Amino acid sequence: MEKEKDYFWYYVGGIIVAVAITVFMVKSSEHGKYETAARAIAEDATNSSYR
């Protein structure tokens, strides 16, 4: 009787890589999201809701 190969660690590694890629893509897509607000705050500090 031949033992079936266990792919558990391959699945775990694949999931970790997929999550890392997803986090990287989401983080890079939102990079410029708040740039307009940051410029407005830099021009006039009273423009910010954080005082």
C-alpha positions as CSV (number, residue, x, y, z in Angstrom):
1,M,0.0,0.0,0.0
2,E,1.4,3.4,-1.1
3,K,1.1,6.3,1.2
4,E,-0.6,9.4,-0.3
5,K,1.5,12.5,-0.4
6,D,0.4,15.2,2.1
7,Y,0.1,18.7,0.5
8,F,-0.9,20.5,3.7
9,W,2.1,22.8,3.9
10,Y,1.8,23.6,0.2
11,Y,-1.7,24.8,0.8
12,V,-0.7,26.8,3.9
13,G,2.2,28.4,1.9
14,G,-0.1,29.2,-1.0
15,I,-2.7,30.8,1.2
16,I,0.0,32.9,2.9
17,V,1.4,34.1,-0.5
18,A,-2.2,34.9,-1.7
19,V,-3.0,37.0,1.4
20,A,0.4,38.8,1.1
21,I,-0.3,39.7,-2.5
22,T,-3.8,40.8,-1.7
23,V,-2.6,43.1,1.1
24,F,0.1,44.5,-1.1
25,M,-2.3,45.3,-3.9
26,V,-4.9,46.9,-1.6
27,K,-2.2,49.0,0.1
28,S,-0.7,50.2,-3.2
29,S,-4.1,51.0,-4.7
30,E,-5.1,53.3,-1.8
31,H,-1.7,55.1,-1.8
32,G,-2.9,58.4,-3.3
33,K,-6.4,58.3,-1.8
34,Y,-5.8,61.0,0.8
35,E,-3.3,63.1,-1.2
36,T,-5.8,65.8,-1.9
37,A,-6.8,66.2,1.7
38,A,-3.1,66.2,2.8
39,R,-2.4,69.0,0.4
40,A,-5.3,71.0,1.6
41,I,-4.2,70.5,5.2
42,A,-0.6,71.5,4.3
43,E,-1.9,74.8,2.8
44,D,-4.1,75.7,5.7
45,A,-3.8,73.8,9.0
46,T,-7.2,75.0,10.2
47,N,-8.7,72.9,7.4
48,S,-8.0,69.7,9.4
49,S,-10.5,68.1,11.7
50,Y,-7.6,67.0,13.9
51,R,-6.5,70.0,16.0
